[in-house]
Every structure is written in structure tokens, then in C-alpha cells.
Amino acid sequence: MEPGQERRWRVPPGHVVVKCAAAAAVTALLVLYSHDPQFLFLAGAAAIGLNVLALRDLVAPVRLAADGDGLTVVTGYARRHRLRWEQVVSIRVDERRAPAAHADPGDRDRRRPVPAQRVRPGLGRARRRRRAVPPPRPHRPVN
């Protein structure tokens, strides 16, 4: 990067709006149904969690910034940590998108990589075990 040039990666505004709306809705439900102690406990925990997540996105919307001198990353709740380029050993890009939203049958023809699907731990082993079991033998009637 050239000196004076800066790139920023921030939380998408749509995510912030959804988190704030959810926090406001659960907080409103908390006030409306304050007479029910079980609901009060569950809605209170949900309201606190959603408000904390929404507040973090409002306080520190920029998660990563890069300029000619180095990187600034958000660590913890909203603390910023500065790294000079000499301190950066490697950068790993983790792109999380739904595979069905970005893959179509034409991707194979254009030789572009198709995003891999997420596999739950243990699911692949279960599939392998199913394949290892031989198919059932046909039933022979006894005379």
C-alpha cells in the first residue's frame, strides 16, 4: 500500500440494523411481560446479549484497517491493536458465505473455485461408514 492510502473493513450496515432492531424488540417484550418471572429472566438475558452485540457494532464498526504503515485490528470488545507491516507474519482470508448463494452450475465451466460447504464434525465419518457397509443381499424364498 502507498503511504496515505487506507482500506477499511467494517460491519455491514444491515447487520447493525438487524441487531439493533432485535435488541429493541426483545427489550420492549421485556417491559411488556415484566409480570412473568420466567419470561423476565429469559428475555432479560436475551436483551442484555443483543444490546451488547449491537453496542459493539456501533462503538467499533471498523474491524480491520490497513494503511501504508500497518494494520489496525479490533480485539476484545472495542480495543484497537496496531501492527506494523514488519510484525505481520501471514494473513488468512476467511470468507463466510452461503455456498448456494454464490455457486451455480456454470462455475465449473469457467474454472472458478466454488466455495466449499461447511461440514459438521462427525458428519463426514457417518457418511463414510454408510458407504463401507455392503448393500443388502436379495431375499431368496425358502422351499
C-alpha positions in Angstrom: 0.0 0.0 0.0 1.1 3.5 -0.7 1.5 6.0 2.2 -1.6 7.9 2.8 -3.8 5.3 1.3 -6.1 3.4 3.6 -8.6 0.5 3.3 -11.2 -0.3 6.0 -13.4 -3.4 6.6 -16.4 -2.7 8.7 -19.5 -4.5 9.9 -22.2 -4.4 7.2 -24.8 -1.8 8.0 -27.6 -4.3 7.5 -26.2 -6.4 10.3 -26.1 -3.4 12.7 -29.7 -2.6 11.8 -30.9 -6.1 12.4 -29.1 -6.4 15.8 -30.5 -3.0 17.0 -34.0 -3.9 15.9 -33.8 -7.3 17.6 -32.4 -5.7 20.8 -35.2 -3.1 20.8 -37.9 -5.8 20.2 -36.7 -8.0 23.0 -36.3 -5.1 25.3 -39.9 -4.0 24.5 -41.1 -7.5 25.2 -39.2 -7.5 28.5 -41.1 -4.3 29.6 -44.5 -5.6 28.3 -44.3 -9.0 30.0 -42.5 -8.0 33.2 -45.1 -9.8 35.4 -43.9 -13.3 34.3 -40.7 -14.2 36.2 -39.5 -16.9 33.9 -40.0 -14.8 30.8 -38.4 -11.9 32.6 -35.3 -14.0 33.2 -35.0 -15.4 29.6 -35.9 -12.1 27.9 -33.6 -10.2 30.2 -30.6 -12.5 29.3 -31.5 -12.2 25.6 -31.9 -8.4 25.8 -28.6 -8.0 27.5 -26.8 -10.1 25.0 -28.4 -8.4 22.0 -27.8 -5.0 23.3 -24.1 -5.8 24.0 -23.7 -7.1 20.4 -25.5 -4.1 18.9 -23.5 -1.7 21.0 -20.2 -3.3 19.9 -21.1 -2.8 16.3 -22.0 0.9 17.0 -18.9 1.6 19.1 -16.3 -0.2 16.8 -17.8 -0.6 13.3 -14.4 -0.9 11.6 -13.0 -4.3 12.4 -9.8 -4.0 10.3 -8.0 -1.1 8.7 -4.9 -1.3 6.6 -2.6 1.6 5.5 1.0 2.1 4.4 2.3 1.8 8.0 0.5 -1.4 9.0 -2.8 -2.9 10.2 -5.3 -1.8 12.9 -7.4 -4.6 14.3 -10.2 -4.6 16.8 -9.6 -7.0 19.7 -11.8 -7.8 22.6 -14.9 -5.7 22.8 -13.7 -2.5 21.1 -10.0 -2.2 21.8 -7.8 -1.4 18.8 -4.4 -3.0 18.3 -1.9 -1.6 15.9 0.5 -3.9 14.0 3.4 -2.6 11.8 3.8 -4.5 8.5 7.1 -5.9 9.8 5.1 -7.7 12.6 2.7 -9.3 10.2 3.8 -12.9 9.5 0.8 -14.1 7.5 -2.7 -13.1 6.5 -5.5 -15.6 6.2 -8.7 -14.7 4.4 -11.8 -16.3 5.9 -14.8 -15.7 3.6 -18.1 -16.9 5.1 -20.9 -17.0 2.6 -23.7 -19.4 1.9 -22.5 -21.8 -0.9 -25.9 -21.9 -2.6 -26.0 -18.1 -2.9 -22.7 -17.9 -4.9 -22.4 -21.1 -6.8 -24.2 -22.1 -10.0 -23.6 -25.0 -12.4 -21.7 -22.7 -14.8 -18.9 -22.2 -12.3 -17.3 -25.5 -13.3 -17.1 -24.3 -17.0 -15.4 -21.0 -16.1 -12.8 -22.8 -13.9 -13.6 -20.7 -10.9 -13.4 -22.3 -7.5 -16.7 -23.0 -5.9 -16.9 -22.1 -2.1 -16.7 -25.3 0.0 -19.7 -26.3 2.1 -19.3 -26.3 5.8 -19.3 -29.9 7.3 -20.2 -30.5 10.9 -17.7 -32.6 12.8 -18.6 -36.3 12.6 -20.9 -35.9 9.6 -18.3 -37.0 7.1 -17.4 -40.0 9.2 -21.0 -41.2 9.3 -21.2 -40.9 5.5 -18.1 -43.0 5.1 -19.4 -45.6 7.5 -22.6 -45.9 5.5 -20.6 -46.4 2.3 -18.5 -49.1 3.9 -21.5 -51.3 4.7 -22.2 -53.7 1.9 -25.6 -53.4 0.2 -28.3 -55.9 1.4 -28.5 -59.2 -0.3 -31.6 -60.1 -2.2 -34.1 -62.2 -0.3 -34.4 -65.8 -1.5 -37.6 -67.7 -0.7 -37.0 -71.0 1.2 -38.6 -74.1 -0.4 
